[in-house]
Amino acid sequence: MNRFADKLVLITGAARGQGAEEARRWVAGGGRVLIADVADEPGESLARELGPQARYIHLDVSQEGHWIEAMDIARREGDLYGLVNNAAIFDPRPMDETSLSSFERHVQVNQLGCFLGMKHAAEVMKSIGRGGSIVNISSSAGMRGTPGAFAYSATKWAVRGMSRAASISLARRNIRVNSVFPGPIDTDMVKFRSPEEEVEKRLSRVPMRRMGTSGEVAAIVIFLLSEDSAYMTGAEITVDGGATL
Ligand SMILES: NC(=O)c1ccc[n+]([C@@H]2O[C@H](COP(=O)([O-])OP(=O)(O)OC[C@H]3O[C@@H](n4cnc5c(N)ncnc54)[C@H](O)[C@@H]3O)[C@@H](O)[C@H]2O)c1
């Protein structure tokens, strides 16, 4: 199937979890993907699994120099059509237990990384002149007060605000910016908790009383990347079993 007509998208944090599933689905639909991550071994392995339509690049989203190099690669690979700002870190602590260094690291990866990605990818998309689609991954922690994950929540609210502002700035160039707000999703990011703690801490707030899957988020991200959502920008879509109701 070549539904996505060889279009090139860059997905950050795509070596595993939700990003990896999005890469698989984009390639399955006939698109090309740059799998960007700091986890080189699983990233390379996924690129091999997906074949010639995929390439792994080492990209620490908090480093502007890495973004400049990634955009050079994207230009050489062909026109950049899409970006998914998916990479993030999660070190959940209440405010009084959050160190300065932990807060700063959340800002660098989750917030600055998203800003740098949008800024540099939009420049490339503007120079190509055929529009584009950016999807930013926030969280249910970016929609409600989340006292147990203070720094993470702060940066996910920032992703929400940046997505709205960028969607207005870029609309005239037909570069769409939409954001997705997953609830608890069954990936390695939350595996540090035992299953019992998970039920206790997170699922009690989820009306559907289960975790979501990477595929359930990826389906929405692929829709937002694709032309199926051509008249959507600035949209905020929850994929959370009702957790933010
Ligand atoms: N899993 C959940 O319950 C949940 C809930 C809400 C939102 N989210 C969001 O979904 C997105 C994907 O998370 P996931 O569940 O797949 O987690 P994950 O931990 O499995 O994947 C995150 C990926 O980001 C990469 N990464 C970390 N720091 C990076 C950096 N500086 N530069 C580049 N890559 C980096 C990691 O190596 C990893 O491959 C994240 O934005 C996360 O905040 C997850």
PDBQT file of the ligand as one rigid body, heavy atoms in Angstrom, charges set to zero:
ROOT
HETATM    1  N1  LIG A 301       3.190   5.916  28.498  1.00  0.00    +0.000 N 
HETATM    2  C1  LIG A 301       2.321   6.755  29.033  1.00  0.00    +0.000 C 
HETATM    3  O1  LIG A 301       1.575   6.394  29.965  1.00  0.00    +0.000 OA
HETATM    4  C2  LIG A 301       2.174   8.159  28.505  1.00  0.00    +0.000 A 
HETATM    5  C3  LIG A 301       1.098   8.930  28.954  1.00  0.00    +0.000 A 
HETATM    6  C4  LIG A 301       0.927  10.216  28.459  1.00  0.00    +0.000 A 
HETATM    7  C5  LIG A 301       1.831  10.727  27.543  1.00  0.00    +0.000 A 
HETATM    8  N2  LIG A 301       2.880   9.952  27.127  1.00  0.00    +0.000 N 
HETATM    9  C6  LIG A 301       3.798  10.564  26.157  1.00  0.00    +0.000 C 
HETATM   10  O2  LIG A 301       3.885   9.745  25.014  1.00  0.00    +0.000 OA
HETATM   11  C7  LIG A 301       5.169   9.934  24.396  1.00  0.00    +0.000 C 
HETATM   12  C8  LIG A 301       5.811   8.584  24.099  1.00  0.00    +0.000 C 
HETATM   13  O3  LIG A 301       6.034   7.923  25.335  1.00  0.00    +0.000 OA
HETATM   14  P1  LIG A 301       6.157   6.333  25.483  1.00  0.00    +0.000 P 
HETATM   15  O4  LIG A 301       5.080   5.912  26.377  1.00  0.00    +0.000 OA
HETATM   16  O5  LIG A 301       6.298   5.699  24.136  1.00  0.00    +0.000 OA
HETATM   17  O6  LIG A 301       7.536   6.258  26.315  1.00  0.00    +0.000 OA
HETATM   18  P2  LIG A 301       8.925   5.514  26.089  1.00  0.00    +0.000 P 
HETATM   19  O7  LIG A 301       9.719   5.842  27.306  1.00  0.00    +0.000 OA
HETATM   20  O8  LIG A 301       8.699   4.090  25.745  1.00  0.00    +0.000 OA
HETATM   21  O9  LIG A 301       9.556   6.238  24.810  1.00  0.00    +0.000 OA
HETATM   22  C9  LIG A 301      10.192   7.477  24.906  1.00  0.00    +0.000 C 
HETATM   23  C10 LIG A 301      11.346   7.504  23.914  1.00  0.00    +0.000 C 
HETATM   24  O10 LIG A 301      11.950   8.810  23.977  1.00  0.00    +0.000 OA
HETATM   25  C11 LIG A 301      13.354   8.625  23.908  1.00  0.00    +0.000 C 
HETATM   26  N3  LIG A 301      14.061   9.793  24.455  1.00  0.00    +0.000 N 
HETATM   27  C12 LIG A 301      14.209  10.136  25.755  1.00  0.00    +0.000 A 
HETATM   28  N4  LIG A 301      14.976  11.249  25.846  1.00  0.00    +0.000 NA
HETATM   29  C13 LIG A 301      15.283  11.623  24.577  1.00  0.00    +0.000 A 
HETATM   30  C14 LIG A 301      16.028  12.686  24.023  1.00  0.00    +0.000 A 
HETATM   31  N5  LIG A 301      16.645  13.600  24.805  1.00  0.00    +0.000 N 
HETATM   32  N6  LIG A 301      16.135  12.773  22.662  1.00  0.00    +0.000 NA
HETATM   33  C15 LIG A 301      15.537  11.838  21.878  1.00  0.00    +0.000 A 
HETATM   34  N7  LIG A 301      14.830  10.805  22.350  1.00  0.00    +0.000 NA
HETATM   35  C16 LIG A 301      14.707  10.697  23.688  1.00  0.00    +0.000 A 
HETATM   36  C17 LIG A 301      13.616   7.352  24.683  1.00  0.00    +0.000 C 
HETATM   37  O11 LIG A 301      14.899   6.796  24.376  1.00  0.00    +0.000 OA
HETATM   38  C18 LIG A 301      12.450   6.487  24.238  1.00  0.00    +0.000 C 
HETATM   39  O12 LIG A 301      12.769   5.735  23.079  1.00  0.00    +0.000 OA
HETATM   40  C19 LIG A 301       5.943  10.822  25.336  1.00  0.00    +0.000 C 
HETATM   41  O13 LIG A 301       5.861  12.168  24.901  1.00  0.00    +0.000 OA
HETATM   42  C20 LIG A 301       5.208  10.675  26.648  1.00  0.00    +0.000 C 
HETATM   43  O14 LIG A 301       5.397  11.788  27.519  1.00  0.00    +0.000 OA
HETATM   44  C21 LIG A 301       3.073   8.700  27.598  1.00  0.00    +0.000 A 
ENDROOT
TORSDOF 0
